[in-house]
């Protein structure tokens, strides 16, 4: 019998509920604080930005939250996504049979990444509440294009503020958003007070997710017909992504395998949470699984940031959340993994790291692209630059197990394809790409601006 490389589930196996890790945490999440008073916020404080159903999910401690049938119907366009055994990569690495690599491939969605898993329900709940328009930000464009897709399904107007350096690097992401009917502008822009203030200080600003969030939040807060949507970081976003890990558990059972280590790249934390949170539940129940978050050395939020209350945006318009942060004024270098250039990590991911339930590591971009190219030449899929960080660590884990003579089953999330990132690959293949690690002095300068929160 031929060796199996893909593990496919029928449409009926799509999870019918999202998994909420907050229900199983040893300690309750830290409260979200009002940016002015520093008092814990309530649902009404968030009502100008989010639909009430989303707010309810944000604060929920229910273990499973049912997925509406209207959302499941759209999920069926691409879910369940396949689980692959990376047999050709294993052979290229010279791995013995006792060392296995599996990856969950989210690039089969219409937008080419995991982001529609949350874009669709966010658009659905907005439509249910009578919202006509959604404002959002995007880094590399995966989120912006996914929300544009969801907006087209629910007849919503979408305005996307795209980080300026990615707007320049990835013009076809903008074209994809516009094809689905969204408006996309480079951030900082002249469309908001926040954007104009940044441009007055630095007309050549590359932008940052913090700046783009400020613009999108201002846009939503100043229009009655508009709500805000976020593609990562917040609890409800991570909740929606857990369909990934729930499916992976079923597929690994088909493969008669269980991971020793689960790996995902981290910017804000959505795709990492999607693959890992169902395994966090398993770990809390006693399963001996390591869970590794991988970030770029150029934006080392988890590995060099501090665990503290901070704003989610540069202009200090958002509530304060406790997270691993480099400071809300931090502006990262223009590395090609645009989806990983955020100053903070999701509060739930940050809490898991602080409590020792997950690990974190950082890699520079040349080794990440080296892994991506090796993966593309063996498995045939061109990875998104973000996912290449997870591939790098998966390869390193496999080689370490080979050298130690250990058994090891490795699972990572291939969060999307890199077909819109060919300029990045061209930059790497031409030898022009340079590694970059952010200077400690610049990190300390940004951290000096953290808000002072009394215990």
C-alpha positions as CSV (number, residue, x, y, z in Angstrom):
1,X,0.0,0.0,0.0
2,X,1.4,3.4,-0.9
3,X,2.5,5.7,1.9
4,X,-0.1,8.2,2.8
5,X,0.8,11.9,2.6
6,X,-2.6,13.7,3.1
7,X,-5.2,13.1,5.8
8,X,-8.6,14.5,4.6
9,X,-11.8,14.9,6.5
10,X,-15.3,15.1,5.1
11,X,-17.3,18.4,5.4
12,X,-19.3,16.8,8.1
13,X,-16.2,16.7,10.3
14,X,-15.8,20.5,10.4
15,X,-16.0,21.4,14.1
16,X,-19.5,22.8,15.0
17,X,-18.2,24.8,18.0
18,X,-15.1,27.0,18.6
19,X,-13.0,26.0,21.6
20,X,-12.4,28.7,24.3
21,X,-9.1,28.1,26.1
22,X,-10.1,30.7,28.7
23,X,-12.4,28.0,30.2
24,X,-9.5,25.8,31.1
25,X,-6.8,28.2,32.2
26,X,-5.3,27.7,35.6
27,X,-5.8,31.4,36.3
28,X,-8.4,33.8,35.0
29,X,-7.2,36.3,32.3
30,X,-6.2,39.7,33.4
31,X,-9.0,42.3,33.0
32,X,-9.1,44.7,30.1
33,X,-8.7,48.3,31.3
34,X,-10.2,51.6,30.2
35,X,-7.5,53.7,28.5
36,X,-8.4,56.8,30.5
37,X,-9.5,55.6,33.9
38,X,-7.6,52.3,34.1
39,X,-10.7,50.7,35.5
40,X,-11.9,47.3,34.1
41,X,-14.1,47.9,31.1
42,X,-17.6,46.6,30.5
43,X,-19.4,45.6,27.3
44,X,-20.8,49.1,26.7
45,X,-17.2,50.4,26.5
46,X,-16.6,48.2,23.5
47,X,-20.0,48.6,21.9
48,X,-18.9,51.6,19.6
49,X,-16.3,49.2,18.0
50,X,-17.7,45.7,18.0
51,X,-21.0,43.9,17.6
52,X,-22.5,42.7,20.9
53,X,-22.2,39.0,19.9
54,X,-18.4,39.5,19.4
55,X,-18.1,41.3,22.7
56,X,-19.9,38.4,24.4
57,X,-17.4,36.0,22.9
58,X,-14.5,38.2,23.9
59,X,-15.4,37.9,27.6
60,X,-16.9,34.4,27.5
61,X,-15.6,31.6,29.8
62,X,-17.8,28.9,28.1
63,X,-15.6,26.0,26.9
64,X,-17.4,25.6,23.5
65,X,-19.2,28.3,21.6
66,X,-21.5,27.0,18.7
67,X,-20.6,28.1,15.2
68,X,-23.7,29.6,13.4
69,X,-24.9,27.5,10.4
70,X,-24.5,30.5,8.1
71,X,-20.8,30.6,9.0
72,X,-20.4,26.8,8.7
73,X,-21.9,27.0,5.2
74,X,-19.1,29.4,4.1
75,X,-16.5,27.4,6.0
76,X,-17.5,24.4,3.7
77,X,-16.0,26.2,0.7
78,X,-12.5,25.2,2.0
79,X,-12.8,23.4,5.3
80,X,-11.7,21.0,6.6
81,X,-8.2,21.8,5.4
82,X,-5.7,19.0,4.8
83,X,-3.1,17.6,7.2
84,X,0.0,16.6,5.3
85,X,2.8,14.2,6.3
86,X,6.0,15.9,5.0
87,X,7.5,12.8,3.6
88,X,9.6,14.4,0.9
89,X,11.0,16.9,3.4
90,X,11.7,14.1,5.8
91,X,13.7,12.3,3.1
92,X,15.7,15.4,2.2
93,X,16.6,15.8,5.9
94,X,17.6,12.2,6.2
95,X,15.2,11.5,9.0
96,X,14.6,8.0,10.3
97,X,11.0,6.8,10.5
98,X,10.8,7.6,14.2
99,X,11.0,11.3,13.4
100,X,7.9,12.5,11.6
101,X,6.8,16.0,10.4
102,X,3.1,16.9,9.9
103,X,1.7,20.2,8.8
104,X,-1.8,21.6,8.7
105,X,-2.2,23.6,5.5
106,X,-4.4,26.7,5.7
107,X,-3.4,28.1,2.3
108,X,-6.3,26.3,0.6
109,X,-8.8,29.0,1.7
110,X,-10.0,31.5,-1.0
111,X,-7.7,34.2,0.5
112,X,-4.8,31.8,0.8
113,X,-4.4,31.9,4.6
114,X,-6.0,31.0,7.9
115,X,-7.5,34.5,8.3
116,X,-11.0,33.8,6.8
117,X,-11.7,31.5,9.8
118,X,-12.3,34.7,11.8
119,X,-13.2,37.2,9.0
120,X,-16.3,35.2,8.1
121,X,-17.8,35.1,11.6
122,X,-16.9,38.7,12.3
123,X,-18.6,39.9,9.1
124,X,-21.6,37.6,9.9
125,X,-22.1,39.1,13.4
126,X,-21.7,42.6,12.0
127,X,-24.4,42.0,9.4
128,X,-26.7,40.5,12.0
129,X,-26.5,43.7,14.0
130,X,-27.3,45.9,10.9
131,X,-23.8,47.2,10.4
132,X,-23.2,48.6,6.9
133,X,-19.4,49.1,7.0
134,X,-16.3,47.7,8.7
135,X,-12.9,49.4,9.1
136,X,-9.8,47.4,9.8
137,X,-6.0,47.3,9.4
138,X,-3.7,44.8,7.8
139,X,0.0,44.1,7.9
140,X,1.1,41.8,5.0
141,X,-2.4,41.8,3.6
142,X,-3.7,38.3,4.5
143,X,-6.2,39.8,7.0
144,X,-7.3,42.7,4.8
145,X,-7.9,40.4,1.9
146,X,-9.8,37.9,4.1
147,X,-12.1,40.5,5.5
148,X,-12.6,41.8,1.9
149,X,-13.7,38.3,1.0
150,X,-16.1,38.1,4.0
151,X,-17.5,41.5,3.2
152,X,-18.3,40.4,-0.3
153,X,-20.2,37.4,1.1
154,X,-22.3,39.6,3.4
155,X,-22.6,42.7,1.3
156,X,-20.6,44.9,3.6
157,X,-18.4,47.9,2.7
158,X,-14.8,47.3,3.9
159,X,-12.1,49.9,4.4
160,X,-8.6,48.6,5.0
161,X,-5.6,50.5,6.3
162,X,-2.5,48.6,5.1
163,X,0.9,49.1,6.7
164,X,2.7,51.3,4.2
165,X,5.8,49.1,3.8
166,X,3.7,46.1,3.0
167,X,1.4,48.2,0.7
168,X,4.6,48.9,-1.3
169,X,6.0,45.4,-1.1
170,X,2.8,43.6,-1.9
171,X,0.7,45.5,-4.5
172,X,-1.2,42.4,-5.5
173,X,-2.7,42.0,-2.1
174,X,-4.2,45.4,-2.6
175,X,-5.5,44.3,-6.0
176,X,-7.1,41.2,-4.4
177,X,-8.9,43.3,-1.7
178,X,-10.2,45.6,-4.4
179,X,-11.3,42.7,-6.5
180,X,-13.5,41.6,-3.6
181,X,-14.8,45.2,-3.3
182,X,-12.8,46.6,-0.4
183,X,-11.0,50.0,-0.4
184,X,-7.4,49.8,0.7
185,X,-5.1,52.7,1.6
186,X,-1.5,52.9,2.8
187,X,-1.1,53.6,6.5
188,X,-0.2,56.1,7.8
189,X,-2.7,57.9,5.6
190,X,-4.3,61.3,5.3
191,X,-7.7,59.8,5.9
192,X,-7.6,60.1,9.7
193,X,-6.3,62.4,12.4
194,X,-4.0,59.6,13.7
195,X,-2.5,59.1,10.3
196,X,-2.0,62.8,9.6
197,X,-0.2,63.2,12.9
198,X,2.2,60.4,12.1
199,X,2.9,61.8,8.7
200,X,3.5,65.3,10.1
201,X,6.3,63.8,12.3
202,X,7.7,61.4,9.7
203,X,6.5,61.9,6.1
204,X,8.4,58.8,5.0
205,X,7.1,56.5,7.8
206,X,7.0,52.8,6.9
207,X,4.0,52.5,9.2
208,X,3.3,49.8,11.7
209,X,0.3,47.7,12.7
210,X,0.0,49.9,15.8
211,X,-0.4,53.0,13.6
212,X,-2.9,51.2,11.2
213,X,-4.9,50.0,14.2
214,X,-5.2,53.6,15.4
215,X,-6.5,54.7,12.0
216,X,-9.0,51.9,11.8
217,X,-10.3,52.4,15.3
218,X,-10.7,56.1,14.8
219,X,-12.5,55.5,11.5
220,X,-15.0,53.1,13.3
221,X,-15.4,55.2,16.4
222,X,-16.4,58.3,14.4
223,X,-19.0,56.8,12.1
224,X,-22.4,55.4,13.3
225,X,-22.6,52.9,10.4
226,X,-19.2,51.4,11.0
227,X,-17.7,48.8,13.3
228,X,-14.1,47.7,13.7
229,X,-12.7,44.2,13.0
230,X,-9.4,42.8,14.1
231,X,-7.5,39.9,12.6
232,X,-5.5,38.8,15.6
233,X,-4.7,39.4,19.3
234,X,-8.2,39.6,20.9
235,X,-9.8,36.5,22.5
236,X,-12.7,36.2,20.0
237,X,-10.3,36.1,17.1
238,X,-8.2,33.3,18.6
239,X,-11.4,31.5,19.5
240,X,-12.5,31.4,15.8
241,X,-9.2,30.0,14.7
242,X,-9.4,26.9,16.9
243,X,-11.2,25.0,14.1
244,X,-7.6,24.4,12.9
245,X,-6.4,22.5,15.9
246,X,-9.6,20.7,16.4
247,X,-9.4,19.3,12.9
248,X,-5.8,18.4,13.3
249,X,-6.6,16.3,16.4
250,X,-9.0,14.2,14.2
251,X,-6.5,13.9,11.4
252,X,-3.6,12.9,13.6
253,X,-5.8,10.1,15.0
254,X,-6.3,9.0,11.4
255,X,-2.5,9.0,11.0
256,X,-2.1,7.0,14.3
257,X,0.1,9.8,15.5
258,X,0.3,12.4,18.3
259,X,2.6,15.3,18.4
260,X,5.5,15.7,20.8
261,X,5.8,19.3,19.7
262,X,3.3,21.7,18.1
263,X,4.8,24.8,16.4
264,X,3.3,28.0,15.0
265,X,4.6,31.4,14.0
266,X,3.5,34.4,16.1
267,X,2.8,38.0,15.2
268,X,-0.4,38.8,17.1
269,X,-1.0,35.1,17.7
270,X,-4.1,34.0,15.7
271,X,-2.7,31.2,13.6
272,X,-0.5,30.0,16.6
273,X,-3.6,29.9,18.8
274,X,-5.6,28.2,16.1
275,X,-3.2,25.2,15.9
276,X,-2.1,25.2,19.6
277,X,-5.1,26.0,21.9
278,X,-6.8,22.6,21.4
279,X,-3.4,21.0,22.3
280,X,-3.1,23.4,25.3
281,X,-6.3,21.8,26.6
282,X,-4.7,18.3,26.0
283,X,-1.6,19.5,27.9
284,X,-3.6,20.7,30.8
285,X,-5.3,17.3,30.9
286,X,-1.9,15.6,31.2
287,X,-0.6,15.0,27.7
288,X,3.2,15.5,27.4
289,X,3.2,17.9,24.5
290,X,5.6,20.9,24.0
291,X,4.1,24.0,22.3
292,X,6.5,26.4,20.6
293,X,5.7,29.9,19.4
294,X,8.2,31.3,16.8
295,X,8.6,35.0,16.1
296,X,11.1,37.1,14.0
297,X,14.2,38.4,15.7
298,X,13.4,41.8,14.2
299,X,10.1,42.0,16.2
300,X,10.8,39.8,19.3
301,X,7.7,40.5,21.3
302,X,7.6,37.2,23.3
303,X,11.3,36.7,23.6
304,X,12.5,40.3,24.4
305,X,9.4,42.2,25.3
306,X,7.9,42.6,28.8
307,X,4.6,41.2,30.2
308,X,2.7,44.4,31.1
309,X,-0.4,46.4,30.3
310,X,-0.1,48.4,27.1
311,X,-2.2,49.9,24.3
312,X,-2.9,47.9,21.3
313,X,-2.3,50.9,19.0
314,X,0.2,53.8,18.6
315,X,-2.3,56.6,19.2
316,X,-3.5,55.1,22.5
317,X,-7.1,54.8,21.4
318,X,-7.6,51.2,22.4
319,X,-8.2,49.7,25.8
320,X,-5.2,48.5,27.8
321,X,-4.5,44.8,27.8
322,X,-1.9,42.7,29.6
323,X,0.4,41.2,27.0
324,X,4.0,40.6,26.1
325,X,4.8,43.9,24.4
326,X,7.7,45.9,22.9
327,X,5.8,49.1,23.6
328,X,3.0,50.7,21.6
329,X,5.4,53.2,19.9
330,X,7.6,50.4,18.6
331,X,8.1,50.5,14.9
332,X,9.7,47.4,13.5
333,X,12.1,47.1,10.6
334,X,10.5,46.4,7.2
335,X,11.2,42.7,7.1
336,X,9.3,40.6,4.6
337,X,7.2,38.7,7.2
338,X,4.7,41.6,7.4
339,X,2.2,39.6,9.4
340,X,4.6,39.2,12.2
341,X,5.4,42.9,12.7
342,X,3.2,43.7,15.7
343,X,4.4,45.2,18.9
344,X,2.3,43.0,21.2
345,X,1.2,39.4,21.4
346,X,-2.3,38.2,22.2
347,X,-3.2,38.4,25.9
348,X,-4.1,34.7,26.0
349,X,-0.9,33.6,24.2
350,X,1.1,35.9,26.6
351,X,-0.5,34.4,29.6
352,X,0.3,30.9,28.5
353,X,3.9,31.9,28.0
354,X,4.0,33.6,31.4
355,X,2.6,30.5,33.1
356,X,5.0,28.2,31.4
357,X,2.5,26.3,29.2
358,X,4.2,27.3,26.0
359,X,7.7,28.2,24.8
360,X,8.9,31.0,22.6
361,X,11.9,31.4,20.3
362,X,13.0,33.9,17.6
363,X,14.7,33.4,14.3
364,X,16.2,35.8,11.7
365,X,14.7,36.1,8.2
366,X,17.5,34.5,6.2
367,X,17.4,31.1,8.0
368,X,13.6,31.3,7.8
369,X,13.6,31.8,4.0
370,X,16.3,29.1,3.7
371,X,13.8,26.7,5.3
372,X,11.0,28.0,3.1
373,X,12.9,27.3,0.0
374,X,13.9,23.8,1.1
375,X,10.2,23.2,1.9
376,X,9.1,24.5,-1.5
377,X,11.6,22.3,-3.3
378,X,10.6,19.2,-1.5
379,X,6.9,19.6,-0.6
380,X,6.0,21.8,-3.6
381,X,4.1,24.5,-1.6
382,X,5.5,28.0,-1.5
383,X,5.0,29.1,2.1
384,X,4.1,32.6,3.3
385,X,7.1,34.3,4.8
386,X,5.3,34.2,8.2
387,X,4.9,30.4,8.1
388,X,8.6,30.0,7.1
389,X,9.5,30.8,10.7
390,X,7.5,27.7,11.9
391,X,9.1,25.6,9.2
392,X,12.6,26.7,10.3
393,X,11.9,25.5,13.9
394,X,10.2,22.3,12.7
395,X,13.3,21.4,10.7
396,X,15.6,22.2,13.6
397,X,13.5,20.1,15.9
398,X,13.6,17.2,13.5
399,X,17.4,17.4,13.0
400,X,17.9,17.6,16.8
401,X,15.8,14.4,17.2
402,X,17.8,12.7,14.5
403,X,21.1,13.5,16.1
404,X,19.9,12.5,19.5
405,X,18.5,9.2,18.3
406,X,15.0,10.2,19.7
407,X,11.5,9.6,18.5
408,X,9.7,12.8,17.7
409,X,6.5,13.7,16.0
410,X,6.3,17.3,15.0
411,X,3.2,19.3,13.9
412,X,3.3,22.8,12.6
413,X,0.8,25.2,11.1
414,X,1.4,26.2,7.5
415,X,-0.7,29.3,7.8
416,X,-0.8,30.3,4.2
417,X,0.8,30.3,0.8
418,X,3.4,32.8,-0.5
419,X,2.2,33.4,-4.0
420,X,1.7,37.2,-3.2
421,X,5.2,37.3,-1.6
422,X,7.4,36.5,-4.6
423,X,9.2,39.8,-4.2
424,X,10.4,38.6,-0.9
425,X,11.6,35.3,-2.4
426,X,13.3,37.3,-5.2
427,X,15.0,39.4,-2.5
428,X,16.3,36.3,-0.8
429,X,17.3,34.3,-3.9
430,X,19.2,37.3,-5.3
431,X,21.3,37.4,-2.1
432,X,20.1,40.9,-1.2
433,X,18.2,39.9,2.0
434,X,19.9,40.7,5.2
435,X,19.3,39.5,8.7
436,X,18.2,42.0,11.3
437,X,17.8,42.0,15.0
438,X,16.3,45.0,16.6
439,X,18.7,47.0,18.8
440,X,18.1,46.7,22.5
441,X,18.4,50.4,22.9
442,X,15.4,50.9,20.5
443,X,13.4,48.3,22.4
444,X,14.1,50.0,25.7
445,X,13.2,53.4,24.3
446,X,9.8,52.1,23.2
447,X,9.2,50.3,26.5
448,X,9.9,53.5,28.4
449,X,6.6,54.7,27.1
450,X,4.5,51.9,28.7
451,X,1.5,53.3,30.7
452,X,1.9,53.3,34.5
453,X,-0.7,50.9,35.9
454,X,-1.2,50.7,39.7
455,X,-1.4,47.2,41.1
